[in-house]
Amino acid sequence: MQLLVAVVIGIVLLLGLIVRAKWPAFIALLTAAVVVGLLAGMPATDILKSMEKGMGQTLGYVATIVGLGAIFGGILEKTQGSQVIAQALLRVFGLQKAASAMAVAGFIIAIPVFFDVAFIILYPVLGALQRKTGKSILHFALPLLAGLAVAHAFVPPTPGPIAVAQILGADLGWVILAGLVVGFPTAIISGVWLGRYLANSVKTVLPEPVKEIPDTRPMPAAGLLFAIVFLPIVLILFNTCINADLFFVSSGALKNTASLIGHPFSALLIANVLAWYLLGRRSGFTSAELADISARSFQPAGIIILVTGAGGVFKQILVDTGAGEMLAKSADAAHIPVIVFAFVAAATVRLLQGSATVAMTTAAGIAAPLVLEAGLSGLQLAAVVTAIASGASILSHVNDSGFWLVKEYLGLSERQTFQSWSLLTTGLALAGFVLSCGLFYVAG
């Protein structure tokens, strides 16, 4: 009973500090972890050891990947790679299927580039499409936003799924595979199908375009961009498949090679080196300019890394107090599947405080002990990661910065933003959850 009270008070305190007191999620998570430990009867020294263990185990892995991913995305952004990818897909799909092209573009571009940055970069493309077709900008913006939102939450090396994978102990290769298998159909269902319906129901006018100074540097080739963006994903998946003997029994030498080049650290490092020279230097950027781009790209990544570490601390306290085992047994007695518990936890935090990344990290910390007790691995564990990503994407509203970004850039009223963007993210979350459950039970 004492453990149950400790967990309930800790979760309520955590949400209260974030939602009501507006504390930074990093401090709120650490504070709630300490309170749970004290209420559960842990000695102060043990609490501090658990905090150190949870932070160290999480950040030793996550900080490196998020840092490399941030630099990679920064170079792609500054070399105009996002626009090149979008234009290439529009040529392939044609103007009649521009909505599908935007969904695919968003899905690809948001893998290395942060959601808000990618949307701002591609905003002029939306205006051009509206002027060419005469259709509402929402016909193209909603598919793009769906692709961006899904990839940002579902597919590493974006910070959210990396954080959840590390906290839950999931193999990143399986998480990438699940993110692609679940995420891409989710982006099409929500962005193209649901997006078409929502776009027809909301009328809008594009604001005056912002005049920008054109960049005279040469743009990189589309084929090169696609190759560099997907290279780390292919290498990580290659490592997972070879070491799991999925296709054939691999030799020791092949497994060692795959482990070296397919580890997330080395895969992203290779992609960064290639991006530095083939995208940056070839496009006319000096080494000093690229170093400045790299330094600036760390700014949004810093808080994400800290919040992820704090989520690891909260998880470790739940595990070390025995509260996690108690939660697992209670959920099992109530016949609540782990994947449902994880989705509901993420959706609840998302609705209350707005940030998808914070919702994913917090829900992962709460659900981790249940996952450990369930003994999940491989694709099943990866499906739990995508379920958390789905819950953390649900119903973007006024407490989410993305809500206001979409509203202002698309010239919508609050009501129109609810009728389009908020409903889109809700459909996205539900589609992602259903597909995650399907993968979970098929993999089982």
VOTIDO-150989 format. One record per residue (C-alpha): residue number from 0; residue in one letter; x, y, z. Coordinates in steps of 0.1 Angstrom, whole numbers. Example, Ala and Ser with C-alpha at 12.3 -4.5 7.8 and 13.67 -1.06 7.14 Angstrom:
2
@nr: 0; rest: a; x: 123; y: -45; z: 78 $
@nr: 1; rest: s; x: 137; y: -11; z: 71 $
This chain:
444
@nr: 0; rest: m; x: 0; y: 0; z: 0 $
@nr: 1; rest: q; x: 29; y: 24; z: 8 $
@nr: 2; rest: l; x: 44; y: 19; z: -26 $
@nr: 3; rest: l; x: 11; y: 25; z: -43 $
@nr: 4; rest: v; x: 6; y: 58; z: -24 $
@nr: 5; rest: a; x: 42; y: 68; z: -32 $
@nr: 6; rest: v; x: 37; y: 62; z: -69 $
@nr: 7; rest: v; x: 3; y: 80; z: -71 $
@nr: 8; rest: i; x: 16; y: 110; z: -52 $
@nr: 9; rest: g; x: 48; y: 111; z: -73 $
@nr: 10; rest: i; x: 29; y: 111; z: -106 $
@nr: 11; rest: v; x: 4; y: 137; z: -94 $
@nr: 12; rest: l; x: 32; y: 158; z: -81 $
@nr: 13; rest: l; x: 51; y: 155; z: -114 $
@nr: 14; rest: l; x: 21; y: 165; z: -135 $
@nr: 15; rest: g; x: 13; y: 193; z: -111 $
@nr: 16; rest: l; x: 48; y: 208; z: -112 $
@nr: 17; rest: i; x: 48; y: 207; z: -150 $
@nr: 18; rest: v; x: 12; y: 217; z: -158 $
@nr: 19; rest: r; x: 3; y: 240; z: -129 $
@nr: 20; rest: a; x: 36; y: 254; z: -115 $
@nr: 21; rest: k; x: 52; y: 255; z: -150 $
@nr: 22; rest: w; x: 84; y: 240; z: -137 $
@nr: 23; rest: p; x: 109; y: 228; z: -163 $
@nr: 24; rest: a; x: 103; y: 191; z: -170 $
@nr: 25; rest: f; x: 139; y: 183; z: -161 $
@nr: 26; rest: i; x: 136; y: 196; z: -125 $
@nr: 27; rest: a; x: 100; y: 183; z: -121 $
@nr: 28; rest: l; x: 110; y: 147; z: -130 $
@nr: 29; rest: l; x: 140; y: 148; z: -106 $
@nr: 30; rest: t; x: 119; y: 162; z: -78 $
@nr: 31; rest: a; x: 91; y: 137; z: -83 $
@nr: 32; rest: a; x: 117; y: 109; z: -83 $
@nr: 33; rest: v; x: 131; y: 120; z: -50 $
@nr: 34; rest: v; x: 96; y: 122; z: -35 $
@nr: 35; rest: v; x: 87; y: 87; z: -47 $
@nr: 36; rest: g; x: 119; y: 74; z: -32 $
@nr: 37; rest: l; x: 113; y: 91; z: 2 $
@nr: 38; rest: l; x: 77; y: 80; z: 4 $
@nr: 39; rest: a; x: 86; y: 45; z: -5 $
@nr: 40; rest: g; x: 110; y: 44; z: 24 $
@nr: 41; rest: m; x: 143; y: 44; z: 5 $
@nr: 42; rest: p; x: 174; y: 57; z: 25 $
@nr: 43; rest: a; x: 186; y: 91; z: 12 $
@nr: 44; rest: t; x: 219; y: 76; z: 0 $
@nr: 45; rest: d; x: 201; y: 49; z: -20 $
@nr: 46; rest: i; x: 179; y: 75; z: -36 $
@nr: 47; rest: l; x: 210; y: 94; z: -48 $
@nr: 48; rest: k; x: 227; y: 62; z: -60 $
@nr: 49; rest: s; x: 196; y: 54; z: -80 $
@nr: 50; rest: m; x: 195; y: 89; z: -95 $
@nr: 51; rest: e; x: 231; y: 86; z: -105 $
@nr: 52; rest: k; x: 226; y: 52; z: -120 $
@nr: 53; rest: g; x: 194; y: 62; z: -139 $
@nr: 54; rest: m; x: 210; y: 94; z: -153 $
@nr: 55; rest: g; x: 243; y: 77; z: -162 $
@nr: 56; rest: q; x: 228; y: 47; z: -179 $
@nr: 57; rest: t; x: 204; y: 68; z: -200 $
@nr: 58; rest: l; x: 227; y: 97; z: -210 $
@nr: 59; rest: g; x: 257; y: 76; z: -218 $
@nr: 60; rest: y; x: 238; y: 64; z: -248 $
@nr: 61; rest: v; x: 212; y: 90; z: -256 $
@nr: 62; rest: a; x: 235; y: 121; z: -254 $
@nr: 63; rest: t; x: 258; y: 108; z: -281 $
@nr: 64; rest: i; x: 230; y: 99; z: -305 $
@nr: 65; rest: v; x: 210; y: 130; z: -300 $
@nr: 66; rest: g; x: 241; y: 152; z: -304 $
@nr: 67; rest: l; x: 252; y: 135; z: -337 $
@nr: 68; rest: g; x: 216; y: 136; z: -349 $
@nr: 69; rest: a; x: 213; y: 173; z: -342 $
@nr: 70; rest: i; x: 245; y: 181; z: -361 $
@nr: 71; rest: f; x: 234; y: 160; z: -390 $
@nr: 72; rest: g; x: 200; y: 178; z: -391 $
@nr: 73; rest: g; x: 216; y: 212; z: -388 $
@nr: 74; rest: i; x: 238; y: 206; z: -418 $
@nr: 75; rest: l; x: 209; y: 193; z: -438 $
@nr: 76; rest: e; x: 189; y: 223; z: -429 $
@nr: 77; rest: k; x: 215; y: 249; z: -438 $
@nr: 78; rest: t; x: 225; y: 233; z: -471 $
@nr: 79; rest: q; x: 188; y: 235; z: -483 $
@nr: 80; rest: g; x: 186; y: 197; z: -484 $
@nr: 81; rest: s; x: 150; y: 197; z: -472 $
@nr: 82; rest: q; x: 138; y: 218; z: -501 $
@nr: 83; rest: v; x: 157; y: 197; z: -525 $
@nr: 84; rest: i; x: 140; y: 165; z: -512 $
@nr: 85; rest: a; x: 106; y: 181; z: -513 $
@nr: 86; rest: q; x: 110; y: 193; z: -548 $
@nr: 87; rest: a; x: 123; y: 159; z: -560 $
@nr: 88; rest: l; x: 93; y: 141; z: -545 $
@nr: 89; rest: l; x: 70; y: 166; z: -562 $
@nr: 90; rest: r; x: 85; y: 159; z: -595 $
@nr: 91; rest: v; x: 81; y: 121; z: -590 $
@nr: 92; rest: f; x: 45; y: 123; z: -577 $
@nr: 93; rest: g; x: 33; y: 151; z: -599 $
@nr: 94; rest: l; x: 11; y: 181; z: -591 $
@nr: 95; rest: q; x: -21; y: 159; z: -589 $
@nr: 96; rest: k; x: -6; y: 139; z: -561 $
@nr: 97; rest: a; x: 12; y: 167; z: -544 $
@nr: 98; rest: a; x: -5; y: 159; z: -510 $
@nr: 99; rest: s; x: 11; y: 124; z: -510 $
@nr: 100; rest: a; x: 44; y: 140; z: -520 $
@nr: 101; rest: m; x: 42; y: 163; z: -490 $
@nr: 102; rest: a; x: 34; y: 135; z: -466 $
@nr: 103; rest: v; x: 64; y: 115; z: -478 $
@nr: 104; rest: a; x: 86; y: 145; z: -478 $
@nr: 105; rest: g; x: 77; y: 154; z: -442 $
@nr: 106; rest: f; x: 83; y: 118; z: -432 $
@nr: 107; rest: i; x: 118; y: 117; z: -447 $
@nr: 108; rest: i; x: 129; y: 152; z: -437 $
@nr: 109; rest: a; x: 118; y: 150; z: -400 $
@nr: 110; rest: i; x: 140; y: 119; z: -395 $
@nr: 111; rest: p; x: 171; y: 142; z: -392 $
@nr: 112; rest: v; x: 155; y: 176; z: -388 $
@nr: 113; rest: f; x: 134; y: 189; z: -359 $
@nr: 114; rest: f; x: 97; y: 192; z: -365 $
@nr: 115; rest: d; x: 93; y: 230; z: -362 $
@nr: 116; rest: v; x: 125; y: 237; z: -382 $
@nr: 117; rest: a; x: 114; y: 214; z: -410 $
@nr: 118; rest: f; x: 80; y: 230; z: -412 $
@nr: 119; rest: i; x: 94; y: 265; z: -414 $
@nr: 120; rest: i; x: 119; y: 255; z: -441 $
@nr: 121; rest: l; x: 92; y: 239; z: -462 $
@nr: 122; rest: y; x: 66; y: 267; z: -457 $
@nr: 123; rest: p; x: 74; y: 284; z: -490 $
@nr: 124; rest: v; x: 68; y: 251; z: -509 $
@nr: 125; rest: l; x: 33; y: 251; z: -495 $
@nr: 126; rest: g; x: 26; y: 286; z: -507 $
@nr: 127; rest: a; x: 39; y: 277; z: -542 $
@nr: 128; rest: l; x: 16; y: 247; z: -544 $
@nr: 129; rest: q; x: -14; y: 267; z: -533 $
@nr: 130; rest: r; x: -8; y: 293; z: -560 $
@nr: 131; rest: k; x: -2; y: 267; z: -587 $
@nr: 132; rest: t; x: -34; y: 247; z: -579 $
@nr: 133; rest: g; x: -57; y: 272; z: -564 $
@nr: 134; rest: k; x: -65; y: 248; z: -535 $
@nr: 135; rest: s; x: -65; y: 256; z: -498 $
@nr: 136; rest: i; x: -31; y: 255; z: -483 $
@nr: 137; rest: l; x: -44; y: 229; z: -459 $
@nr: 138; rest: h; x: -45; y: 203; z: -488 $
@nr: 139; rest: f; x: -7; y: 203; z: -487 $
@nr: 140; rest: a; x: 1; y: 215; z: -452 $
@nr: 141; rest: l; x: -18; y: 188; z: -434 $
@nr: 142; rest: p; x: -1; y: 159; z: -452 $
@nr: 143; rest: l; x: 33; y: 176; z: -446 $
@nr: 144; rest: l; x: 25; y: 181; z: -409 $
@nr: 145; rest: a; x: 14; y: 145; z: -405 $
@nr: 146; rest: g; x: 46; y: 132; z: -421 $
@nr: 147; rest: l; x: 67; y: 156; z: -399 $
@nr: 148; rest: a; x: 48; y: 147; z: -367 $
@nr: 149; rest: v; x: 50; y: 109; z: -373 $
@nr: 150; rest: a; x: 87; y: 107; z: -381 $
@nr: 151; rest: h; x: 95; y: 131; z: -353 $
@nr: 152; rest: a; x: 79; y: 108; z: -328 $
@nr: 153; rest: f; x: 83; y: 74; z: -343 $
@nr: 154; rest: v; x: 116; y: 71; z: -361 $
@nr: 155; rest: p; x: 151; y: 74; z: -347 $
@nr: 156; rest: p; x: 175; y: 93; z: -347 $
@nr: 157; rest: t; x: 149; y: 119; z: -335 $
@nr: 158; rest: p; x: 152; y: 124; z: -297 $
@nr: 159; rest: g; x: 118; y: 111; z: -286 $
@nr: 160; rest: p; x: 120; y: 74; z: -298 $
@nr: 161; rest: i; x: 157; y: 73; z: -289 $
@nr: 162; rest: a; x: 149; y: 83; z: -253 $
@nr: 163; rest: v; x: 120; y: 58; z: -250 $
@nr: 164; rest: a; x: 141; y: 30; z: -265 $
@nr: 165; rest: q; x: 169; y: 36; z: -240 $
@nr: 166; rest: i; x: 146; y: 38; z: -210 $
@nr: 167; rest: l; x: 127; y: 7; z: -220 $
@nr: 168; rest: g; x: 159; y: -12; z: -231 $
@nr: 169; rest: a; x: 147; y: -16; z: -267 $
@nr: 170; rest: d; x: 172; y: -23; z: -295 $
@nr: 171; rest: l; x: 173; y: 7; z: -318 $
@nr: 172; rest: g; x: 173; y: -14; z: -350 $
@nr: 173; rest: w; x: 140; y: -29; z: -340 $
@nr: 174; rest: v; x: 126; y: 5; z: -330 $
@nr: 175; rest: i; x: 136; y: 19; z: -365 $
@nr: 176; rest: l; x: 119; y: -10; z: -382 $
@nr: 177; rest: a; x: 87; y: -6; z: -361 $
@nr: 178; rest: g; x: 88; y: 31; z: -366 $
@nr: 179; rest: l; x: 89; y: 27; z: -404 $
@nr: 180; rest: v; x: 63; y: -2; z: -405 $
@nr: 181; rest: v; x: 39; y: 16; z: -382 $
@nr: 182; rest: g; x: 48; y: 52; z: -389 $
@nr: 183; rest: f; x: 46; y: 54; z: -427 $
@nr: 184; rest: p; x: 11; y: 40; z: -430 $
@nr: 185; rest: t; x: 1; y: 63; z: -401 $
@nr: 186; rest: a; x: 14; y: 93; z: -420 $
@nr: 187; rest: i; x: -5; y: 83; z: -451 $
@nr: 188; rest: i; x: -38; y: 75; z: -433 $
@nr: 189; rest: s; x: -37; y: 107; z: -412 $
@nr: 190; rest: g; x: -20; y: 131; z: -436 $
@nr: 191; rest: v; x: -35; y: 121; z: -470 $
@nr: 192; rest: w; x: -69; y: 105; z: -462 $
@nr: 193; rest: l; x: -79; y: 123; z: -431 $
@nr: 194; rest: g; x: -60; y: 154; z: -442 $
@nr: 195; rest: r; x: -81; y: 156; z: -474 $
@nr: 196; rest: y; x: -113; y: 155; z: -454 $
@nr: 197; rest: l; x: -102; y: 181; z: -429 $
@nr: 198; rest: a; x: -88; y: 204; z: -456 $
@nr: 199; rest: n; x: -122; y: 205; z: -473 $
@nr: 200; rest: s; x: -139; y: 214; z: -441 $
@nr: 201; rest: v; x: -118; y: 244; z: -432 $
@nr: 202; rest: k; x: -113; y: 275; z: -455 $
@nr: 203; rest: t; x: -82; y: 295; z: -452 $
@nr: 204; rest: v; x: -61; y: 321; z: -469 $
@nr: 205; rest: l; x: -23; y: 320; z: -470 $
@nr: 206; rest: p; x: -7; y: 350; z: -453 $
@nr: 207; rest: e; x: 17; y: 371; z: -473 $
@nr: 208; rest: p; x: 49; y: 352; z: -479 $
@nr: 209; rest: v; x: 80; y: 363; z: -460 $
@nr: 210; rest: k; x: 106; y: 377; z: -483 $
@nr: 211; rest: e; x: 139; y: 359; z: -478 $
@nr: 212; rest: i; x: 174; y: 366; z: -491 $
@nr: 213; rest: p; x: 181; y: 337; z: -515 $
@nr: 214; rest: d; x: 211; y: 315; z: -508 $
@nr: 215; rest: t; x: 234; y: 315; z: -539 $
@nr: 216; rest: r; x: 253; y: 284; z: -529 $
@nr: 217; rest: p; x: 248; y: 254; z: -551 $
@nr: 218; rest: m; x: 221; y: 229; z: -538 $
@nr: 219; rest: p; x: 232; y: 193; z: -533 $
@nr: 220; rest: a; x: 218; y: 166; z: -556 $
@nr: 221; rest: a; x: 186; y: 149; z: -545 $
@nr: 222; rest: g; x: 201; y: 114; z: -549 $
@nr: 223; rest: l; x: 230; y: 122; z: -527 $
@nr: 224; rest: l; x: 206; y: 136; z: -500 $
@nr: 225; rest: f; x: 184; y: 105; z: -500 $
@nr: 226; rest: a; x: 215; y: 83; z: -497 $
@nr: 227; rest: i; x: 230; y: 102; z: -468 $
@nr: 228; rest: v; x: 197; y: 106; z: -449 $
@nr: 229; rest: f; x: 189; y: 68; z: -451 $
@nr: 230; rest: l; x: 225; y: 56; z: -447 $
@nr: 231; rest: p; x: 225; y: 55; z: -408 $
@nr: 232; rest: i; x: 191; y: 39; z: -408 $
@nr: 233; rest: v; x: 202; y: 12; z: -433 $
@nr: 234; rest: l; x: 234; y: 5; z: -413 $
@nr: 235; rest: i; x: 216; y: 2; z: -380 $
@nr: 236; rest: l; x: 190; y: -22; z: -395 $
@nr: 237; rest: f; x: 218; y: -42; z: -411 $
@nr: 238; rest: n; x: 234; y: -46; z: -378 $
@nr: 239; rest: t; x: 201; y: -58; z: -362 $
@nr: 240; rest: c; x: 193; y: -82; z: -389 $
@nr: 241; rest: i; x: 228; y: -97; z: -391 $
@nr: 242; rest: n; x: 232; y: -102; z: -354 $
@nr: 243; rest: a; x: 197; y: -117; z: -351 $
@nr: 244; rest: d; x: 204; y: -142; z: -379 $
@nr: 245; rest: l; x: 172; y: -131; z: -396 $
@nr: 246; rest: f; x: 181; y: -142; z: -431 $
@nr: 247; rest: f; x: 210; y: -166; z: -426 $
@nr: 248; rest: v; x: 234; y: -177; z: -399 $
@nr: 249; rest: s; x: 261; y: -150; z: -401 $
@nr: 250; rest: s; x: 298; y: -156; z: -395 $
@nr: 251; rest: g; x: 316; y: -141; z: -366 $
@nr: 252; rest: a; x: 336; y: -117; z: -388 $
@nr: 253; rest: l; x: 304; y: -104; z: -405 $
@nr: 254; rest: k; x: 287; y: -99; z: -371 $
@nr: 255; rest: n; x: 317; y: -80; z: -358 $
@nr: 256; rest: t; x: 317; y: -58; z: -389 $
@nr: 257; rest: a; x: 280; y: -52; z: -387 $
@nr: 258; rest: s; x: 283; y: -43; z: -350 $
@nr: 259; rest: l; x: 310; y: -18; z: -357 $
@nr: 260; rest: i; x: 294; y: 1; z: -386 $
@nr: 261; rest: g; x: 258; y: -5; z: -376 $
@nr: 262; rest: h; x: 260; y: 7; z: -340 $
@nr: 263; rest: p; x: 240; y: 40; z: -338 $
@nr: 264; rest: f; x: 272; y: 59; z: -327 $
@nr: 265; rest: s; x: 293; y: 48; z: -357 $
@nr: 266; rest: a; x: 263; y: 49; z: -382 $
@nr: 267; rest: l; x: 255; y: 85; z: -373 $
@nr: 268; rest: l; x: 292; y: 94; z: -372 $
@nr: 269; rest: i; x: 297; y: 81; z: -407 $
@nr: 270; rest: a; x: 266; y: 101; z: -419 $
@nr: 271; rest: n; x: 279; y: 132; z: -402 $
@nr: 272; rest: v; x: 313; y: 130; z: -419 $
@nr: 273; rest: l; x: 297; y: 125; z: -453 $
@nr: 274; rest: a; x: 273; y: 153; z: -447 $
@nr: 275; rest: w; x: 301; y: 176; z: -436 $
@nr: 276; rest: y; x: 321; y: 171; z: -468 $
@nr: 277; rest: l; x: 295; y: 161; z: -495 $
@nr: 278; rest: l; x: 268; y: 185; z: -484 $
@nr: 279; rest: g; x: 286; y: 212; z: -465 $
@nr: 280; rest: r; x: 320; y: 217; z: -481 $
@nr: 281; rest: r; x: 308; y: 209; z: -516 $
@nr: 282; rest: s; x: 281; y: 235; z: -513 $
@nr: 283; rest: g; x: 306; y: 262; z: -505 $
@nr: 284; rest: f; x: 304; y: 263; z: -467 $
@nr: 285; rest: t; x: 337; y: 268; z: -449 $
@nr: 286; rest: s; x: 349; y: 246; z: -420 $
@nr: 287; rest: a; x: 343; y: 276; z: -397 $
@nr: 288; rest: e; x: 307; y: 280; z: -409 $
@nr: 289; rest: l; x: 300; y: 243; z: -405 $
@nr: 290; rest: a; x: 315; y: 244; z: -370 $
@nr: 291; rest: d; x: 291; y: 272; z: -362 $
@nr: 292; rest: i; x: 262; y: 253; z: -376 $
@nr: 293; rest: s; x: 271; y: 223; z: -355 $
@nr: 294; rest: a; x: 274; y: 244; z: -323 $
@nr: 295; rest: r; x: 240; y: 261; z: -329 $
@nr: 296; rest: s; x: 223; y: 227; z: -336 $
@nr: 297; rest: f; x: 231; y: 217; z: -300 $
@nr: 298; rest: q; x: 209; y: 244; z: -285 $
@nr: 299; rest: p; x: 175; y: 226; z: -290 $
@nr: 300; rest: a; x: 191; y: 192; z: -283 $
@nr: 301; rest: g; x: 204; y: 202; z: -248 $
@nr: 302; rest: i; x: 171; y: 204; z: -230 $
@nr: 303; rest: i; x: 159; y: 172; z: -247 $
@nr: 304; rest: i; x: 190; y: 153; z: -234 $
@nr: 305; rest: l; x: 185; y: 165; z: -199 $
@nr: 306; rest: v; x: 148; y: 157; z: -198 $
@nr: 307; rest: t; x: 156; y: 122; z: -212 $
@nr: 308; rest: g; x: 182; y: 117; z: -184 $
@nr: 309; rest: a; x: 156; y: 128; z: -158 $
@nr: 310; rest: g; x: 131; y: 103; z: -173 $
@nr: 311; rest: g; x: 158; y: 76; z: -168 $
@nr: 312; rest: v; x: 161; y: 87; z: -131 $
@nr: 313; rest: f; x: 124; y: 84; z: -125 $
@nr: 314; rest: k; x: 123; y: 50; z: -140 $
@nr: 315; rest: q; x: 152; y: 38; z: -119 $
@nr: 316; rest: i; x: 136; y: 50; z: -87 $
@nr: 317; rest: l; x: 104; y: 31; z: -96 $
@nr: 318; rest: v; x: 125; y: -1; z: -103 $
@nr: 319; rest: d; x: 147; y: 2; z: -72 $
@nr: 320; rest: t; x: 118; y: 9; z: -48 $
@nr: 321; rest: g; x: 99; y: -21; z: -61 $
@nr: 322; rest: a; x: 71; y: 2; z: -71 $
@nr: 323; rest: g; x: 75; y: -9; z: -107 $
@nr: 324; rest: e; x: 70; y: -45; z: -99 $
@nr: 325; rest: m; x: 39; y: -36; z: -79 $
@nr: 326; rest: l; x: 25; y: -16; z: -109 $
@nr: 327; rest: a; x: 32; y: -45; z: -132 $
@nr: 328; rest: k; x: 13; y: -69; z: -110 $
@nr: 329; rest: s; x: -16; y: -45; z: -106 $
@nr: 330; rest: a; x: -19; y: -40; z: -143 $
@nr: 331; rest: d; x: -17; y: -77; z: -149 $
@nr: 332; rest: a; x: -44; y: -83; z: -123 $
@nr: 333; rest: a; x: -66; y: -57; z: -139 $
@nr: 334; rest: h; x: -59; y: -74; z: -173 $
@nr: 335; rest: i; x: -45; y: -42; z: -188 $
@nr: 336; rest: p; x: -20; y: -50; z: -216 $
@nr: 337; rest: v; x: 14; y: -33; z: -213 $
@nr: 338; rest: i; x: 9; y: -16; z: -247 $
@nr: 339; rest: v; x: -24; y: -1; z: -237 $
@nr: 340; rest: f; x: -10; y: 12; z: -204 $
@nr: 341; rest: a; x: 19; y: 28; z: -222 $
@nr: 342; rest: f; x: -3; y: 45; z: -247 $
@nr: 343; rest: v; x: -27; y: 59; z: -221 $
@nr: 344; rest: a; x: 2; y: 71; z: -199 $
@nr: 345; rest: a; x: 17; y: 90; z: -229 $
@nr: 346; rest: a; x: -16; y: 104; z: -240 $
@nr: 347; rest: t; x: -25; y: 116; z: -205 $
@nr: 348; rest: v; x: 8; y: 135; z: -201 $
@nr: 349; rest: r; x: 6; y: 149; z: -236 $
@nr: 350; rest: l; x: -29; y: 163; z: -230 $
@nr: 351; rest: l; x: -19; y: 178; z: -197 $
@nr: 352; rest: q; x: 14; y: 195; z: -206 $
@nr: 353; rest: g; x: 17; y: 196; z: -244 $
@nr: 354; rest: s; x: 52; y: 185; z: -253 $
@nr: 355; rest: a; x: 54; y: 152; z: -272 $
@nr: 356; rest: t; x: 90; y: 146; z: -261 $
@nr: 357; rest: v; x: 82; y: 152; z: -224 $
@nr: 358; rest: a; x: 52; y: 129; z: -227 $
@nr: 359; rest: m; x: 72; y: 102; z: -243 $
@nr: 360; rest: t; x: 100; y: 104; z: -217 $
@nr: 361; rest: t; x: 76; y: 105; z: -188 $
@nr: 362; rest: a; x: 54; y: 77; z: -200 $
@nr: 363; rest: a; x: 85; y: 55; z: -207 $
@nr: 364; rest: g; x: 97; y: 60; z: -172 $
@nr: 365; rest: i; x: 63; y: 50; z: -158 $
@nr: 366; rest: a; x: 58; y: 20; z: -181 $
@nr: 367; rest: a; x: 94; y: 7; z: -180 $
@nr: 368; rest: p; x: 89; y: -15; z: -149 $
@nr: 369; rest: l; x: 59; y: -31; z: -165 $
@nr: 370; rest: v; x: 79; y: -38; z: -196 $
@nr: 371; rest: l; x: 107; y: -53; z: -176 $
@nr: 372; rest: e; x: 83; y: -76; z: -158 $
@nr: 373; rest: a; x: 66; y: -86; z: -190 $
@nr: 374; rest: g; x: 100; y: -97; z: -205 $
@nr: 375; rest: l; x: 93; y: -82; z: -239 $
@nr: 376; rest: s; x: 120; y: -80; z: -266 $
@nr: 377; rest: g; x: 125; y: -74; z: -303 $
@nr: 378; rest: l; x: 96; y: -61; z: -323 $
@nr: 379; rest: q; x: 71; y: -64; z: -294 $
@nr: 380; rest: l; x: 92; y: -40; z: -273 $
@nr: 381; rest: a; x: 96; y: -17; z: -303 $
@nr: 382; rest: a; x: 58; y: -18; z: -308 $
@nr: 383; rest: v; x: 55; y: -4; z: -272 $
@nr: 384; rest: v; x: 78; y: 24; z: -282 $
@nr: 385; rest: t; x: 56; y: 33; z: -312 $
@nr: 386; rest: a; x: 25; y: 31; z: -290 $
@nr: 387; rest: i; x: 40; y: 56; z: -266 $
@nr: 388; rest: a; x: 49; y: 78; z: -296 $
@nr: 389; rest: s; x: 13; y: 75; z: -307 $
@nr: 390; rest: g; x: -1; y: 86; z: -273 $
@nr: 391; rest: a; x: 24; y: 114; z: -271 $
@nr: 392; rest: s; x: 11; y: 128; z: -304 $
@nr: 393; rest: i; x: -26; y: 130; z: -296 $
@nr: 394; rest: l; x: -47; y: 161; z: -297 $
@nr: 395; rest: s; x: -22; y: 190; z: -300 $
@nr: 396; rest: h; x: -39; y: 220; z: -284 $
@nr: 397; rest: v; x: -31; y: 254; z: -268 $
@nr: 398; rest: n; x: -5; y: 240; z: -244 $
@nr: 399; rest: d; x: 16; y: 227; z: -273 $
@nr: 400; rest: s; x: 40; y: 251; z: -291 $
@nr: 401; rest: g; x: 33; y: 232; z: -324 $
@nr: 402; rest: f; x: -4; y: 244; z: -322 $
@nr: 403; rest: w; x: 6; y: 280; z: -323 $
@nr: 404; rest: l; x: 33; y: 274; z: -350 $
@nr: 405; rest: v; x: 7; y: 259; z: -373 $
@nr: 406; rest: k; x: -19; y: 285; z: -365 $
@nr: 407; rest: e; x: 4; y: 315; z: -372 $
@nr: 408; rest: y; x: 21; y: 301; z: -403 $
@nr: 409; rest: l; x: -11; y: 289; z: -420 $
@nr: 410; rest: g; x: -31; y: 320; z: -410 $
@nr: 411; rest: l; x: -58; y: 301; z: -390 $
@nr: 412; rest: s; x: -80; y: 311; z: -362 $
@nr: 413; rest: e; x: -79; y: 291; z: -329 $
@nr: 414; rest: r; x: -111; y: 274; z: -340 $
@nr: 415; rest: q; x: -98; y: 265; z: -374 $
@nr: 416; rest: t; x: -66; y: 251; z: -359 $
@nr: 417; rest: f; x: -86; y: 229; z: -336 $
@nr: 418; rest: q; x: -107; y: 217; z: -366 $
@nr: 419; rest: s; x: -76; y: 209; z: -386 $
@nr: 420; rest: w; x: -43; y: 204; z: -368 $
@nr: 421; rest: s; x: -58; y: 191; z: -335 $
@nr: 422; rest: l; x: -81; y: 166; z: -352 $
@nr: 423; rest: l; x: -52; y: 155; z: -375 $
@nr: 424; rest: t; x: -30; y: 147; z: -345 $
@nr: 425; rest: t; x: -58; y: 128; z: -328 $
@nr: 426; rest: g; x: -64; y: 107; z: -359 $
@nr: 427; rest: l; x: -27; y: 102; z: -362 $
@nr: 428; rest: a; x: -24; y: 90; z: -326 $
@nr: 429; rest: l; x: -53; y: 65; z: -329 $
@nr: 430; rest: a; x: -41; y: 51; z: -363 $
@nr: 431; rest: g; x: -6; y: 47; z: -348 $
@nr: 432; rest: f; x: -19; y: 30; z: -317 $
@nr: 433; rest: v; x: -40; y: 5; z: -337 $
@nr: 434; rest: l; x: -11; y: -3; z: -360 $
@nr: 435; rest: s; x: 12; y: -7; z: -330 $
@nr: 436; rest: c; x: -12; y: -31; z: -314 $
@nr: 437; rest: g; x: -13; y: -51; z: -346 $
@nr: 438; rest: l; x: 25; y: -53; z: -347 $
@nr: 439; rest: f; x: 27; y: -61; z: -310 $
@nr: 440; rest: y; x: 4; y: -91; z: -313 $
@nr: 441; rest: v; x: 18; y: -103; z: -346 $
@nr: 442; rest: a; x: 53; y: -102; z: -332 $
@nr: 443; rest: g; x: 42; y: -121; z: -301 $
